[in-house]
Amino acid sequence: MSRTWVVMAAVACMGLAACTERPQTAAHHKADGHAYEGPATASAYTAPGWKPGDETSWETQMRTRSQGQDEYSRAGAK
């Protein structure tokens, strides 16, 4: 009977160990920069009129881009 208890205790310990989560550390984490910083140089994927590193230019570009996705402004409805 003691052997049964040992086996049950071992199964319970393994079951509880499987439910734990490893600690997540930021050892390999790269810090993000600001969205408006963008790439160091303009490329084919850079929107025209946007200057990398210029926050005001980035905000203007994002505002223009979002207005183009607005159904009311696209349809001309007021």
Secondary structure as GFF3:
##gff-version 3
##sequence-region A 1 78
A	DSSP	alpha_helix	2	18	.	.	.	ID=ss1
A	DSSP	three_ten_helix	35	37	.	.	.	ID=ss2
A	DSSP	alpha_helix	55	67	.	.	.	ID=ss3
A	DSSP	alpha_helix	71	75	.	.	.	ID=ss4
###
